[in-house]
Amino acid sequence: MKTFLDYVAEDIIRKYGYDLSHMAVVFPNKRASLFLSDSLARTARRPLWSPAYLTISEMFRRHSSLEVGDRIKLICDLHKSFIRCTGIDETLDHFYGWGELLLADFDDIDKNMADAGHVFSNLKNMHRLDDISYLTSEQKATLQKFFSNFSEDQDTILKQRFMQLWSNIGNIYDDYRERLRKQNIAYEGMLYREVASDDTIEYKYDTYLFVGFNVVQKVERKIFDRLQEQDKARFYWDFDKYYMPSGGKDAVNEAGHYISGYLKYYPNELDSTSTDIYDNMSKRKNIVYINSGTDSIQARYISSWLRENGRTGAGQRTAVVLCNENMLQTVVHCLPEEAGNVNVTAGFPLSQSPLSSLVSRLLSLYLNGYNAGRRQFKRRYVMPVITHPYSRFISTRCKELKDMLYADRGHSLAADELSLDNGLSLVFGIEKNGGIVRWLTDIMAEIARNAKDGDAFFQESVFCIHTLLVRISGLISSGDLIADNITLQRLILQLISTTSIPFHGEPVVNTQIMGVLETRNLDFDHILVLSCNEGHMPKSLGDSSFIPYSIRKAYGLTTIDNKVAIYSYYFHRMLQRANDITLVYNSSTDDGQTGEMSRFMMQLMVESGYAIERRTLHTEKDRNIMTPRCIEKTPEVMDRLMSIGYLSPTAMNNYRRCPLRFYYNNVAKIKEPDNIDEDIDNRIFGNIFHLASELIYRQIMQPDGLVKSTDIERVLKDRKLIETTVDTAFRQEFFKTSDSTLRAVEYNGLQLINREVIIRYIRRLLEIDKTLAPFTIICLEGDVFEDVTFDTGDTRHTVKIGGRIDRLDRITDSETGQQRIRVIDYKTGGSGITRKPCNVEEVFDPSLLREKHTDYYFQAMLYSTLVRNNVHYNRNGLGVSPALLFIQHTRKDGYDPTLLLGKEKITDIKEYDDEFRFNLIALIKDIYNNEHDFEPTADRSNCDICPYRQLCGN
């Protein structure tokens, strides 16, 4: 199949020979030049002098003394003109979206060479238009229709605002253009209009070949006319009979109107070479419509589509076109290996890159992460930064930040002295213009230095963001951009959201992955169009403009009708020469999807006469994806399991709850997510209480561990001592600093409430122990371990079991008068234990974990068993009792935390030792049994608070 550019190449060689150095070929976009150059080389089959290749934009820019300004600067200057002419002191970040809309209107006016003075003329008198002699009859009719909607007695707020805006736009337009001209810059339409209006310009080349244009704006037509008059212009239009009004389809496709209009102006290029092109739609085509439930299913379909019908082997003659370019990331990951190196010309949204999320977190840290009054860093802003995957490239800064987390800088460095040279220190002070940009630019430069071996996509992401920041920084330095840090934050995020990462490749080889606009002037044998939905093809084209539709139409400006027509041309031209066409659309109505196929698909189905095959893509996602799977104890898994040299009660309880949870935590070593909130969860609350109680008792007990009631009484009277101790525990467990020289910790509201609750709990614990004194504390936060050897098939294996005991003390039993040791586990939760296990067998029953809290019993009894036989802690062989001290349930007189089995108090764990150890060994053997896989729990209630729930899908 010959492509449009093949026909053009043949015609150029036939008409102009092999010396093309005196001519320029002008395209709507740059990419087609590479393909035409390839076609010329293949057609000539000999050396030739290549023509110059230009885009229409480059052609205009070469003939102007003005330069197209940086987009951000253009908006900044427009913002200044807006404020000057309206007196509205709108911030730049709020204005930015308006500015883009206003700039688009100005650009459209200039590219269509409309009389701006007339467009922006005063419209206060709705019924009488002053001086309308310059209007055509059609324009007058359109305007009268528009103004008929306003009557004299309808002086509405909408009307007033409309008139006020129109009254100012003309002044903004004039002031803005003058402001830009003084700087020798322009927006594109302004530059185009100047070139089109300058009849003195001399054009360099003898001949200009305009190839593949479909929508010609008035500034372009002006140039075309001038070159046509000088006999320097030739035109190659790409269309077929389906578009030709003479073909009877003029009512079908709006694009036909525009193309036929161009032919009226430039008919001389319709020579005999066009006949073959016209006949392309009569070729046999295989067209398939596919209905898909999700975008991801569409992306996965690419793999099987490319493997069929020799599509991968067709190289550049095969194209995957994305109507929704947000699918690019998914599409790239779904390409099959045999596709090899593909050429991607669609831009990847910078906002979807991992680096943009780091920038967002850094901005939040900079603006919200430090409390200047308290001189404290906030965990919720610090932790997202230091846990980001790319934080490794700024590891020194992150370590510094972590060290400073919640630290008081007042004794070492004043807040206003923190600088870029001091780790991740921040230039605080919202009034310092550009500090946030300089800080981010410095970090991006450091990431670039430390990630030289990163993949190309990552490096391109760094380059894009760094370039964007440098542009903003330059505007700040020049005085063009004056904004506080809050405004700059919003501006940076807005710019990132509208920036794409370009992909580079060899365009004339291999499968093409592209957006709709990139298909212009190119032809393919095999084409797969994804997300060909209404809203994507054509794109949702809101008529967003400060100029109403009727006015735009009256003055010949671009309207939504034009935009739809353009997309209609893109769609039909894209399919024109392909014989293998697959169009996929998303039929789902979720997430704002319309679920409708494109209107152009419907049109093709109704009018083309082709037999179109209909298919549907199915997925089994609901049945399979959310079904948790067991982890087989393969040799590799067993090796990792056997390498675990220590089992804690928590690990064994995890196995009892769910073997799969044990695997994720203890074998795969997947960490549970940290709490990065400012609030205190139950675990942190318990840790603070445990540490505070330890610190208190280390101050009370004698060197030999003896605790007397008088010592407890003394502490109870010293509220300041308890408060200071709790503050120390807070500082170490929550604020993560052990610097004892720091001043008192400052708390927010919820933290202050938790502090008061812990103080009350500590006092209650002391009051209970006062009635028990004298007693002896053997250890606080002490470790107890024991090696357990067991059979694993033909071999024996040894594992260490045990853990850390909250408190081990020796008391005199009030009932027997004999001494015994208590293994105490503090519990700060409020549930308590309402139903108690009746025997050891129930303690090991996994089904009773939630009902009878047998996990608490298991831990306390395990520690008691280990202490009973430990000569270091129990050299005299005293009885050992497991105890759970629920601090919220200690109000009853005579409260005793000693555990009961049924109604019997466990005064000595020894009487249960044999049965407990038998069940313990059975549990450990089951963990290491290679015939028992790590299966998900059958009790779904265990999944409610499991941190691995999303991972396993239970």
Rosetta blueprint (number, residue, H / E / L):
1 M L
2 K L
3 T L
4 F H
5 L H
6 D H
7 Y H
8 V H
9 A H
10 E H
11 D H
12 I H
13 I H
14 R H
15 K H
16 Y H
17 G L
18 Y L
19 D E
20 L L
21 S L
22 H L
23 M E
24 A E
25 V E
26 V E
27 F E
28 P L
29 N L
30 K L
31 R H
32 A H
33 S H
34 L H
35 F H
36 L H
37 S H
38 D H
39 S H
40 L H
41 A H
42 R H
43 T H
44 A H
45 R L
46 R L
47 P L
48 L L
49 W E
50 S L
51 P L
52 A E
53 Y E
54 L E
55 T E
56 I H
57 S H
58 E H
59 M H
60 F H
61 R H
62 R H
63 H L
64 S L
65 S L
66 L L
67 E E
68 V E
69 G L
70 D L
71 R H
72 I H
73 K H
74 L H
75 I H
76 C H
77 D H
78 L H
79 H H
80 K H
81 S H
82 F H
83 I H
84 R H
85 C H
86 T H
87 G L
88 I L
89 D L
90 E L
91 T L
92 L H
93 D H
94 H H
95 F H
96 Y H
97 G H
98 W H
99 G H
100 E H
101 L H
102 L H
103 L H
104 A H
105 D H
106 F H
107 D H
108 D H
109 I H
110 D H
111 K H
112 N L
113 M L
114 A L
115 D L
116 A H
117 G H
118 H H
119 V H
120 F L
121 S L
122 N L
123 L L
124 K L
125 N L
126 M L
127 H L
128 R L
129 L L
130 D L
131 D L
132 I L
133 S L
134 Y L
135 L L
136 T L
137 S H
138 E H
139 Q H
140 K H
141 A H
142 T H
143 L H
144 Q H
145 K H
146 F H
147 F H
148 S L
149 N L
150 F L
151 S L
152 E L
153 D L
154 Q L
155 D L
156 T L
157 I H
158 L H
159 K H
160 Q H
161 R H
162 F H
163 M H
164 Q H
165 L H
166 W H
167 S H
168 N H
169 I H
170 G H
171 N H
172 I H
173 Y H
174 D H
175 D H
176 Y H
177 R H
178 E H
179 R H
180 L H
181 R H
182 K H
183 Q L
184 N L
185 I E
186 A E
187 Y L
188 E H
189 G H
190 M H
191 L H
192 Y H
193 R H
194 E H
195 V H
196 A H
197 S H
198 D L
199 D L
200 T L
201 I L
202 E L
203 Y L
204 K L
205 Y L
206 D L
207 T E
208 Y E
209 L E
210 F E
211 V E
212 G L
213 F L
214 N L
215 V L
216 V L
217 Q L
218 K H
219 V H
220 E H
221 R H
222 K H
223 I H
224 F H
225 D H
226 R H
227 L H
228 Q H
229 E H
230 Q L
231 D L
232 K L
233 A E
234 R E
235 F E
236 Y E
237 W L
238 D L
239 F L
240 D L
241 K L
242 Y L
243 Y L
244 M L
245 P H
246 S H
247 G H
248 G L
249 K L
250 D L
251 A L
252 V L
253 N L
254 E H
255 A H
256 G H
257 H H
258 Y H
259 I H
260 S H
261 G H
262 Y H
263 L H
264 K H
265 Y H
266 Y L
267 P H
268 N H
269 E H
270 L L
271 D L
272 S L
273 T L
274 S H
275 T H
276 D H
277 I H
278 Y H
279 D H
280 N H
281 M H
282 S H
283 K L
284 R L
285 K L
286 N E
287 I E
288 V E
289 Y E
290 I E
291 N E
292 S E
293 G L
294 T L
295 D H
296 S H
297 I H
298 Q H
299 A H
300 R H
301 Y H
302 I H
303 S H
304 S H
305 W H
306 L H
307 R H
308 E L
309 N L
310 G L
311 R L
312 T H
313 G H
314 A H
315 G H
316 Q H
317 R H
318 T E
319 A E
320 V E
321 V E
322 L E
323 C L
324 N L
325 E H
326 N H
327 M H
328 L H
329 Q H
330 T H
331 V H
332 V H
333 H H
334 C L
335 L L
336 P L
337 E H
338 E H
339 A H
340 G L
341 N L
342 V L
343 N E
344 V E
345 T L
346 A L
347 G L
348 F E
349 P E
350 L H
351 S H
352 Q H
353 S L
354 P H
355 L H
356 S H
357 S H
358 L H
359 V H
360 S H
361 R H
362 L H
363 L H
364 S H
365 L H
366 Y H
367 L H
368 N H
369 G L
370 Y E
371 N E
372 A L
373 G L
374 R L
375 R L
376 Q E
377 F E
378 K L
379 R H
380 R H
381 Y H
382 V H
383 M H
384 P H
385 V H
386 I H
387 T L
388 H L
389 P H
390 Y H
391 S H
392 R H
393 F H
394 I H
395 S H
396 T H
397 R H
398 C H
399 K H
400 E H
401 L H
402 K H
403 D H
404 M H
405 L L
406 Y L
407 A L
408 D L
409 R H
410 G H
411 H H
412 S L
413 L L
414 A L
415 A H
416 D H
417 E H
418 L L
419 S L
420 L L
421 D L
422 N L
423 G L
424 L L
425 S L
426 L L
427 V L
428 F L
429 G L
430 I L
431 E L
432 K L
433 N L
434 G L
435 G H
436 I H
437 V H
438 R H
439 W H
440 L H
441 T H
442 D H
443 I H
444 M H
445 A H
446 E H
447 I H
448 A H
449 R H
450 N H
451 A L
452 K L
453 D L
454 G L
455 D L
456 A H
457 F H
458 F H
459 Q H
460 E H
461 S H
462 V H
463 F H
464 C H
465 I H
466 H H
467 T H
468 L H
469 L H
470 V H
471 R H
472 I H
473 S H
474 G H
475 L H
476 I H
477 S H
478 S L
479 G L
480 D L
481 L L
482 I L
483 A L
484 D L
485 N H
486 I H
487 T H
488 L H
489 Q H
490 R H
491 L H
492 I H
493 L H
494 Q H
495 L H
496 I H
497 S H
498 T L
499 T L
500 S E
501 I E
502 P L
503 F L
504 H L
505 G L
506 E L
507 P L
508 V L
509 V L
510 N L
511 T L
512 Q E
513 I E
514 M E
515 G E
516 V L
517 L H
518 E H
519 T H
520 R L
521 N L
522 L L
523 D L
524 F L
525 D L
526 H E
527 I E
528 L E
529 V E
530 L E
531 S L
532 C L
533 N E
534 E L
535 G E
536 H E
537 M L
538 P L
539 K E
540 S L
541 L L
542 G L
543 D L
544 S L
545 S L
546 F L
547 I L
548 P L
549 Y H
550 S H
551 I H
552 R H
553 K H
554 A H
555 Y L
556 G L
557 L L
558 T L
559 T L
560 I H
561 D H
562 N H
563 K H
564 V H
565 A H
566 I H
567 Y H
568 S H
569 Y H
570 Y H
571 F H
572 H H
573 R H
574 M H
575 L H
576 Q L
577 R L
578 A L
579 N L
580 D E
581 I E
582 T E
583 L E
584 V E
585 Y E
586 N E
587 S L
588 S L
589 T L
590 D H
591 D H
592 G H
593 Q L
594 T L
595 G L
596 E L
597 M E
598 S L
599 R H
600 F H
601 M H
602 M H
603 Q H
604 L H
605 M H
606 V H
607 E H
608 S L
609 G L
610 Y L
611 A L
612 I E
613 E E
614 R E
615 R E
616 T E
617 L L
618 H L
619 T L
620 E L
621 K H
622 D H
623 R H
624 N H
625 I L
626 M L
627 T L
628 P L
629 R L
630 C L
631 I E
632 E L
633 K L
634 T L
635 P H
636 E H
637 V H
638 M H
639 D H
640 R H
641 L H
642 M H
643 S L
644 I L
645 G L
646 Y E
647 L E
648 S L
649 P H
650 T H
651 A H
652 M H
653 N H
654 N H
655 Y H
656 R H
657 R H
658 C L
659 P H
660 L H
661 R H
662 F H
663 Y H
664 Y H
665 N H
666 N H
667 V H
668 A L
669 K L
670 I L
671 K L
672 E L
673 P L
674 D L
675 N L
676 I L
677 D L
678 E L
679 D L
680 I L
681 D L
682 N H
683 R H
684 I H
685 F H
686 G H
687 N H
688 I H
689 F H
690 H H
691 L H
692 A H
693 S H
694 E H
695 L H
696 I H
697 Y H
698 R H
699 Q H
700 I H
701 M L
702 Q L
703 P L
704 D L
705 G L
706 L E
707 V E
708 K L
709 S H
710 T H
711 D H
712 I H
713 E H
714 R H
715 V H
716 L H
717 K H
718 D L
719 R H
720 K H
721 L H
722 I H
723 E H
724 T H
725 T H
726 V H
727 D H
728 T H
729 A H
730 F H
731 R H
732 Q H
733 E H
734 F L
735 F L
736 K L
737 T L
738 S L
739 D L
740 S L
741 T L
742 L L
743 R L
744 A L
745 V L
746 E L
747 Y L
748 N L
749 G H
750 L H
751 Q H
752 L H
753 I H
754 N H
755 R H
756 E H
757 V H
758 I H
759 I H
760 R H
761 Y H
762 I H
763 R H
764 R H
765 L H
766 L H
767 E H
768 I H
769 D H
770 K H
771 T H
772 L H
773 A L
774 P L
775 F E
776 T E
777 I E
778 I E
779 C E
780 L E
781 E E
782 G E
783 D E
784 V E
785 F E
786 E E
787 D E
788 V E
789 T E
790 F E
791 D E
792 T E
793 G L
794 D L
795 T E
796 R E
797 H E
798 T E
799 V E
800 K E
801 I E
802 G E
803 G E
804 R E
805 I E
806 D E
807 R E
808 L E
809 D E
810 R E
811 I E
812 T E
813 D L
814 S L
815 E L
816 T L
817 G L
818 Q L
819 Q E
820 R E
821 I E
822 R E
823 V E
824 I E
825 D E
826 Y E
827 K E
828 T L
829 G L
830 G L
831 S L
832 G L
833 I L
834 T L
835 R L
836 K L
837 P L
838 C L
839 N L
840 V H
841 E H
842 E H
843 V H
844 F L
845 D L
846 P H
847 S H
848 L H
849 L H
850 R H
851 E H
852 K H
853 H L
854 T H
855 D H
856 Y H
857 Y H
858 F H
859 Q H
860 A H
861 M H
862 L H
863 Y H
864 S H
865 T H
866 L H
867 V H
868 R H
869 N L
870 N L
871 V L
872 H L
873 Y L
874 N L
875 R L
876 N L
877 G L
878 L L
879 G E
880 V E
881 S E
882 P E
883 A E
884 L E
885 L E
886 F E
887 I H
888 Q H
889 H H
890 T L
891 R L
892 K L
893 D L
894 G L
895 Y L
896 D L
897 P L
898 T E
899 L L
900 L E
901 L E
902 G L
903 K L
904 E E
905 K E
906 I L
907 T L
908 D L
909 I H
910 K H
911 E H
912 Y H
913 D H
914 D H
915 E H
916 F H
917 R H
918 F H
919 N H
920 L H
921 I H
922 A H
923 L H
924 I H
925 K H
926 D H
927 I H
928 Y H
929 N L
930 N L
931 E L
932 H L
933 D L
934 F E
935 E L
936 P L
937 T L
938 A L
939 D L
940 R H
941 S H
942 N H
943 C H
944 D L
945 I L
946 C L
947 P L
948 Y L
949 R H
950 Q H
951 L H
952 C H
953 G L
954 N L
